[in-house]
Amino acid sequence: MTAIAKPLPVPPAATPATSKAGPATVIDLHPDLASRSAEAPVAVSAASVAKKPVAAAPVSAAAAGSSVFADRFQAVVKALAGPVAGFVMFILVWQVITTFVTEIPTPAVTWKAAVVLFSDPFYVAGPNDMGIGWNVLASLQRVAIGFGLAAVVGIPVGFAIGRFKTLNAMFSPVISLLRPVSPLAWLPLGLLLFKAANLAAIWAIFICSIWPMIINTAVGVSRVPQDYMNVARVLNLSEWKIIKKVLLPAVLPYMLTGVRLSISTAWLVIVAAEMLTGGTGIGFWVWDEWNNLKVEHIIIAIFVIGIVGLLLEVALMQLAKRFTYSAD
């Protein structure tokens, strides 16, 4: 049989150890401290483990990328929901109207005509028989010339009127009188002066788009804080330096607003002017299609005119935002 091992004798708790010296002797002489020193590390370790936050599982780059893509997609959907719903409503109303007014082509018929029309927008079959693309470019060329001349003349005149009170008092009544005049009223004067339809159309664009630039520039100059002008006088700045260093940076947002309004006015004027002057241009093209009784082409031209005008407006709005200063 296997012998059962006898238990080892347990030494008394109060018996001091004499085999070691130093810190062990101190611990043996103080059993309470010994028990605390043995238990304290365990307690601190448990507390630290309990308070230590559990690390979250790492998110993969693919998951993060998909989340960003989903957020952007939702933002795009929200931004487009309203315009798309409005456009669908417009198409439905158009379809309903065509059931009562049969002379107006349906959206489907207009779409088929647009596909054929834009399959070759730059054809040339004669001096007055060109694709819609050439007609739009011809109108944009006239707008660019008339609008450019209006900017060259209108912006300096606006600076002068806003800068000097005497000029403001002299020309404000004249501008208020001429500004509301219809562009078609100016067209015969252009034909009388220039004896050419193209120059007459440019004249109508010039005279109608100059007023917003003059008025907005003059208002911007008049609203420059007087403290700025006082500092310029103290520094003995010349008139050119006052315009360059003080007025131009402060007036630029107003000036660009006038430019944006002027380009919209110019694009409106050219359509009406070209209907009367003939030749090439989107206005003449609309009138020619009416003479050919192609109403679907007229509707297409309406959309083209609106899209081009919208693009011009958006481009100048983005340019104006770069020079608009806020108080933030």
SVG drawing of the C-alpha trace seen along z (x, -y; Angstrom):
<svg xmlns="http://www.w3.org/2000/svg" viewBox="-59 -119 79 121">
<polyline fill="none" stroke="black" stroke-width="0.4" points="0.0,0.0 1.1,-3.5 2.1,-5.5 0.1,-8.6 2.3,-11.8 2.1,-13.5 1.2,-17.3 4.0,-19.6 3.9,-21.5 2.7,-25.1 5.1,-27.6 3.5,-30.1 2.4,-33.4 4.3,-35.4 7.6,-33.6 10.1,-36.0 12.4,-34.9 16.1,-35.1 17.4,-33.7 16.8,-36.9 17.5,-40.5 16.3,-43.8 12.8,-44.3 11.7,-40.7 12.4,-41.0 10.2,-44.1 7.4,-42.3 7.6,-39.3 7.6,-41.6 4.4,-43.3 2.0,-40.6 -0.8,-43.2 1.5,-45.1 2.5,-41.8 -1.1,-40.8 -1.8,-44.3 1.2,-44.3 0.2,-40.9 -3.4,-42.0 -2.9,-45.6 -1.4,-44.8 -4.3,-42.4 -6.9,-45.1 -5.3,-47.8 -4.9,-45.5 -8.6,-44.5 -9.7,-48.2 -7.5,-49.2 -8.9,-46.3 -12.4,-47.3 -11.9,-51.0 -9.9,-50.4 -12.1,-50.9 -12.6,-48.0 -11.0,-48.8 -13.5,-48.8 -13.0,-46.6 -11.0,-48.3 -13.2,-49.6 -11.9,-48.5 -11.0,-51.1 -13.6,-49.6 -16.4,-50.0 -15.4,-53.6 -15.3,-54.3 -18.7,-52.8 -20.2,-54.8 -18.9,-58.1 -20.2,-57.1 -23.6,-56.3 -23.7,-59.7 -22.8,-61.5 -25.3,-59.5 -28.1,-60.4 -27.1,-64.1 -27.2,-64.1 -30.6,-62.3 -32.0,-64.9 -30.7,-67.8 -32.1,-66.4 -35.5,-65.2 -37.1,-68.6 -36.0,-69.6 -36.8,-66.2 -40.2,-66.3 -40.9,-69.7 -39.7,-68.8 -41.9,-65.7 -44.9,-67.8 -44.1,-70.2 -44.1,-67.4 -47.4,-66.1 -49.0,-69.5 -47.6,-69.9 -49.1,-66.5 -52.5,-67.5 -52.4,-70.8 -51.7,-69.0 -54.9,-66.9 -57.0,-70.2 -54.8,-72.2 -53.8,-69.8 -51.7,-72.3 -49.1,-72.1 -46.8,-69.0 -46.6,-66.5 -43.5,-65.9 -42.8,-62.7 -43.1,-64.3 -40.8,-67.2 -38.3,-64.7 -38.1,-62.9 -37.6,-66.2 -34.9,-67.1 -33.0,-63.9 -33.1,-64.5 -32.2,-68.2 -29.2,-67.6 -27.9,-64.8 -26.3,-67.4 -26.5,-70.8 -23.7,-72.4 -24.8,-71.8 -24.5,-74.5 -26.9,-74.5 -26.8,-78.2 -26.1,-81.6 -29.4,-81.6 -29.8,-77.9 -27.6,-76.6 -27.9,-74.2 -29.1,-75.3 -25.5,-75.1 -24.3,-77.8 -27.2,-80.0 -26.6,-79.8 -22.9,-80.6 -23.8,-83.6 -26.1,-84.9 -23.4,-84.4 -20.9,-86.3 -23.2,-89.3 -23.9,-89.1 -20.2,-89.0 -19.5,-92.1 -22.4,-94.2 -21.9,-93.1 -18.2,-93.7 -18.7,-97.2 -21.3,-97.8 -18.8,-96.7 -16.0,-98.9 -18.2,-101.9 -20.6,-101.2 -18.2,-100.3 -16.0,-103.5 -19.2,-105.6 -20.5,-103.9 -17.3,-104.6 -17.5,-108.3 -21.1,-108.7 -20.7,-107.0 -17.5,-108.8 -18.6,-112.4 -21.9,-113.8 -22.1,-116.3 -22.1,-113.7 -24.5,-111.6 -27.0,-114.5 -26.5,-115.2 -26.9,-111.6 -29.2,-109.8 -32.4,-111.3 -31.2,-110.5 -30.5,-106.9 -33.8,-106.5 -35.5,-107.8 -33.8,-105.6 -33.4,-102.4 -37.0,-101.1 -37.1,-101.6 -37.7,-98.4 -34.8,-97.0 -37.0,-97.0 -37.4,-100.7 -33.6,-101.1 -33.4,-98.8 -34.6,-101.3 -32.2,-103.9 -29.4,-101.3 -30.5,-100.6 -30.6,-104.4 -27.1,-105.0 -25.2,-101.9 -27.2,-100.9 -26.5,-97.2 -28.7,-94.7 -25.8,-93.0 -24.5,-96.3 -28.1,-97.3 -28.5,-94.1 -25.2,-94.7 -26.3,-98.3 -29.5,-97.1 -27.6,-94.7 -25.1,-97.4 -27.7,-100.0 -29.9,-97.6 -27.1,-95.9 -25.2,-99.0 -27.7,-100.2 -27.3,-97.4 -23.5,-97.8 -23.7,-101.6 -26.2,-101.4 -24.7,-98.6 -21.2,-100.0 -22.3,-103.5 -24.2,-102.0 -21.1,-100.0 -18.9,-103.1 -21.3,-105.2 -21.5,-102.6 -17.7,-102.5 -17.2,-103.4 -16.1,-107.0 -13.4,-105.9 -11.6,-104.2 -11.6,-107.5 -10.4,-109.4 -7.4,-107.1 -6.7,-107.4 -6.6,-111.2 -4.4,-111.0 -1.9,-108.9 -2.1,-111.4 -3.1,-108.7 -3.7,-109.8 -7.1,-109.3 -5.8,-106.3 -4.5,-104.7 -7.8,-105.3 -9.6,-103.6 -7.1,-100.7 -6.5,-100.1 -9.7,-101.3 -12.7,-101.4 -12.1,-98.5 -11.8,-95.8 -14.9,-97.1 -17.0,-97.6 -16.1,-94.3 -19.0,-92.3 -21.5,-95.0 -19.8,-95.3 -20.1,-91.5 -23.7,-91.6 -24.3,-94.2 -22.4,-92.1 -24.5,-89.1 -27.7,-91.1 -26.4,-92.6 -25.6,-89.2 -29.1,-88.0 -30.5,-91.2 -28.2,-90.9 -29.3,-87.3 -33.0,-88.3 -32.5,-91.2 -30.7,-89.3 -33.6,-86.9 -36.0,-89.8 -33.5,-91.8 -32.6,-88.9 -36.3,-88.2 -36.4,-91.7 -33.0,-91.9 -32.8,-88.5 -29.7,-86.7 -28.2,-84.1 -28.9,-83.7 -31.2,-81.8 -33.9,-84.6 -34.0,-84.5 -34.0,-80.7 -37.1,-80.7 -38.9,-83.1 -37.9,-81.1 -39.2,-77.9 -42.5,-79.6 -42.7,-80.6 -42.2,-76.9 -44.9,-75.9 -42.5,-73.7 -43.8,-74.3 -41.8,-71.5 -38.6,-73.3 -39.8,-76.5 -40.3,-74.6 -36.8,-73.1 -35.4,-76.6 -37.1,-77.8 -35.4,-75.0 -32.0,-75.8 -32.4,-79.6 -33.2,-78.8 -30.3,-76.3 -27.8,-78.7 -29.1,-81.6 -29.0,-79.4 -25.4,-78.4 -24.3,-82.0 -26.1,-82.9 -24.5,-80.1 -21.1,-80.8 -21.2,-84.5 -22.8,-83.6 -19.9,-81.3 -17.5,-84.0 -19.2,-86.5 -19.1,-84.2 -15.3,-84.2 -15.3,-88.0 -18.1,-88.2 -16.9,-88.9 -18.7,-87.9 -18.3,-88.9 -17.3,-85.4"/>
</svg>
